[in-house]
């Protein structure tokens, strides 16, 4: 998430215009064969939707959900 915020702050991208696929294409190009492979196994509409989400907001939401899930699991184990 911090990498995305840094890119948004020093480039012409805004928080809502830097999508996941733009980020992967421009900064993680070596990961594109994995994305192409994923299109053969995952529902294309779902993958298009996930990759079109704004990267910074997607990462923030993912961090909130995984933190909540981890805290919930720790409470269940206690």
N, C-alpha and C positions, 0 to 999 in steps of 0.2 A: 504494500500500500504506500509506503514512503517513497519507493522508486516512482510510482505513478504520480504522486503529488509533486515530486521533484521535476518530472517531465512536464507536467501541466504548468508549473511555475516558470519554466525557462523556455518553453516553446509556444507556438501559436495555438496549441490545443487548449480547450477549456475542459472543465471537469466532466461535462456531459458529452463532449465530442470525441474524447479518447476512448474508443471502444476496445474491448478485449482483442478483437481480430486486428485492429490497427496497431495495438501495442505489440502483439506477437509478430506481425509482419515487419514492423519497423525496428524492433529491439531484440526480438528472439527468433530471428529468421530460421535458425537451425531446428526450431520446433515445428515448422510448417509440415514436414512429412508426417508427423504424429497427428496433426489436425486432419490432413488428407486421409490418413488411415481411420481416424475416428468417424469420418463421414461415411465410411463403409459399414460401420458397426452400430452407430447411434442414429436415432431418428433425426433426419436432416433438419426438420423444422425446429426441433428442440435445440439442436446444436447451433443453428443460425441465431436463435433467440439468445442463448447464453453468450455467444461470441459478439453479439451486437450490443450487449449491456455496457454502460460506461464502466471502464476498468476500475476507477477509484471507488465508485459507489458499490460495485460488485465485490471488491476486496474488503471494503468496510463491513458490508453485510455478512460476508463469509466469516470475518473475524468475530463479529458479534454472535453469530449462530454457533460457531465452534467453541467459543468461550462459554456460552450458556450451556451447551451440551456437556462440556468437560466438567463444569461446576455441578451440573445435575448428576453426572455419573459419580463424582466424588461424594456427594451427599448420599447417594444410594449405597455406596460401599461402606460408609461409616456406620 
